[in-house]
Amino acid sequence: MPLSDNRFQLAVFGINVSHGCTISTAANGIEVEWAENLRLAQRADALGIEALIPVCRWKGFGGPSEFNHRSFETYTWAAGLAQATRHAHVFVTTAVPTIHPVLAAKQAVTIDHISGGRFGLNVVAGWNSHEVAMFGLEQLPHAARYALTDEWMTLIEALWTREGEFDFHGEYFDAPRCYAEPKPLQRPRPPIMSAGVSPAGRRFAARHADMNFILAPNLDAARETVAD
């Protein structure tokens, strides 16, 4: 699902976390102040950048740089920027264990309406055990994390597309008499992004996502990943 008609599409990534994606003690990095995020997002929007994508971070990594120790929660961040921009898709990055799919689906639709149909969802299975522990949860094994994520996304897609009430009974979620209105403005659903680089992550992306991050240390590795 393209975000624009441009063949080469660009996004701004990680302005909602301190120092963005750079582990550094250098001064004048991203400080995570709302006025700063608003200024950066509106400049990117005015330049025609296709998307604004946050990092889902609940706890920093420590060390001399205190990397990512400040962060804005991504659903409320996206809702605020959706109202303040006009062009770019505003993504939420969500760690699956930290939010129930019924709530995630409703919040996503709300942002899609606020933005006039410019919402996007970046799905992360939840790799950081220290962050998962903050929610009183134990980290699942890798395969189970993607089984959970697959079920989580399946329920959200059903809430976005199915009319009337329906029952959902899975291994991880039991949701009787589900109902969701309004539906997203984007039909059949907003664009989905994934960051799965393992075989299980790529299988999830193939089933559910329109875009997927890949690790590409060189072109040959990138070609092999795409071929898989």
N, C-alpha and C positions, 0 to 999 in steps of 0.2 A: 504494500500500500504506500505509494509515493507521498511525500510531504509537500512536494511541489512538482512543477513540470521540468525542473532542472535535472539534467542527467547526473550531475555531480552536486550532491546536497551536503550542506555544512551544518554543524551544531556547535553550540557552546556547552561545555561539560564541566560540572563540578564547582560552580561559583557559590553554591550553598554551603560549602565546607571550608574551614580555614586553611589557607595556602592552596586551595584547589587540589590539583593532582601532583603538586611539587613538594617533596619532602625537603624542607630547607629552613634554616634559621635566618635567612635574609629578610631584611625589613621590606615593608611596602607590599607584602603579599595580600591575598584576599583575607579580610578581617572578619567577614560575616556580620556585617551591619546591613539593615534593611535598605537604607538609602543607597549604599554601595551596590547591592544586588539589583535594586530597581534601576539604577543608572546603567549598569552593565547590560541588563536584559533589554532595556529600551533602546540602547545603542545597537545591540545585535539585531533587534527587531527592525529598526530603521534601515540597517544595512542589507536586509533581505535574508538573513540567516534563517535556515529552515526550522531549527529546533533549539530549545533550551532544555538540557537534561541534567538533573541533579544527582548527587551521590546519596544513597541511603546510608546514613552513618548515625549511630547512637552513642558511640564512645570512641575517643581518639586512640592513637597508637602509642602515646607516650614518647619517651626519648627527648633529646635536647630540643627538637622542633615542636614537640607536642602536636604532631601531625593530625589534623582534622579534629582537634579537641572541641572546637566550636562548630555547630552545624544547625541548619534550619530543617525542621521536619518537612518532608517533601510534599505531602498533600496540601497543607496550608500554604506552603511556599508557592506551589503551582497555582492555587486559587488566587493568591494575591497578584501574581504576575500575569495570570490570564486576563484579569481586569485591566491591567496596565499596558498591555501589548495589543497589536492588531494583526500581525502576520505569522509569527513563528508558532509552531506547535510547542506547547508547554507540557513537558513530560513529568510524570511522577516515577521515581524509582522506589520500588517497594520490596522489602525483605519479607518473603512469604510467611515465616513463622510469627511475625510481629503483628499481624492484622487478619481478622476474620474475613473471608471472601464476601460475605453479604455486606459488611461495612465498606470494604474496598470498592465493590461494585457501585454502591450508592454514592460514595465520595467521588469516584471517577466520573459518573454521569453528571454530578453537580458541576464539576470543573469543566466538563465538555460543554454544558449549557452556558456557564459564565463566559467561556472563551469564544462562544459562537461556533463550536465544532473544531477546536484546535488542541484537544487533549490527546496525550499519548501515554502509554503505560510501559515502563521498563521493569521487567520481572526478574528478581534475584532470588535464588533458592534459599539463601541465608547461610553463608559460609563461615561467618565470624562467631565462634562459639562463645566468646566473651560478651558479645552483644546479645545473643540468644539467651544467655544466662540471666541478663537483666530482666527478662520477662518471666523468670521462674521456670524456664524450659531447658531441657537437655538437648544438645545437638544430636540430630538423627544421623545415622550412617548415610554416606553419599547417595546410594541408590534410593534409599527411603526418602531423602530430601526431595529428589526429583519426582518420585511417585506422589508425594504430598503436593508438590508444585503443580503437577499435571492435573490433579483433582481440584486444586484451588482455582486454576485457570478455567477448567471445564465448568465449574459452578458459576464463575463470573460471566463467562460467555453465555451461559443459559439465562442468567438474570438480565443480561443486556438484550437478548434476542427473543426469548419465549414470552408469549402472551398469557395472561391469567396466572392462576396458581399452579405450582407443580411441586412434587416431592423430590428431594435429592438425598440419596442414601449411599454413602461411599465408605471407604475404609477409614478416612480421616475426618470427614464432615458428615453430619446428619442434620439436614435442614428441611423439616416438613413444611408444607404449604408455603413455599417461597413465592414471593411476589415483588415486583420491582417496576415502578413507574415514577417518572418518565423514563423512556429509553434514551440512549445516546443520540445526539444530533447526527453523528457520523454513522452511516449505515454500511454494512451490517453491524460494524463496531469500530471503536477507535483503533489506531495502529498500535501494535504490540511489538516491543523490543525485548530482546533477551541478551544475557551476557554469559551464556553457557559455553564453555570451551572444551569440556570433557565430552566423551561420546554420549553420556546420558544428557548432558546439557544441550548438545547439538540435536539430539532426537527430540527433546522438548521444543526447541526452536522450530524444527521442521514441522511439528504438529500445530503449534500455536502462534508463532511469531511471524511478523513481516520483515523484521530486521534482526541481525544477530552480530554482536561483537565477536571478533576472532583475534587470537594472538598470532601475529605474523612477524616472526624474527627475520624472515627473508621471503622473497617471492615464491620460492619453491615450496616452502611450508604453507604459505597462503593458498597456493594452487591445490595442494594436497588436502587441506581443510575443506575448501570449496567442493572438491571432487567427492569427498565423503558425504 
